[in-house]
Amino acid sequence: MDVPGGAEVPAEVPVDVVVWRAPGPGSFAEAAARYAELRSSPLGAFEPAVAAFVRELRLTSPDPSSAVSWEEALTVGVDAVIVHVVWPGQRQVLELVALLASRHGLVCFEPARQVAMS
C-alpha cells in the first residue's frame, strides 16, 4: 500500500478509514482534523445515513476465516464511523467500505494515504 512520499506500508498494518455524512471536508487538513476529533470523541447516537451504512456493512463478511468481526472493528460516533481495517486483503475491504459509504451518501477518508473518497 503506497503512502505519501512513496513509502510502502506492510499489508498487515491496520488501516483506519473514517466515514461521515457528505459533504466532506474541503481539504486534507480538515479531514485530518475531523479524524482526530472522532478518535477522541465518545460513542454516540447514529445519524440516519451512518446507521444505514453500519447496518449494511455488518451484513457483509470482511474475512470469514478471521476471529475479528465488524463489531470489534468499528468505532461509531454521533455522525461518523472509524472502520479499523485489520484483515488481510485490506484493499478489498477498503473498496467495500468506499462502495457502501457512497451508496449511503457518505464520504470516506483514509488518513494513512491522505486520501478522501466520496
Summary of the structure (lengths in Angstrom):
residues: 118
radius of gyration: 13.4
end to end distance: 19.7
largest distance: 38.6
contacts: 334
relative contact order: 0.28
helix: 38%
strand: 22%
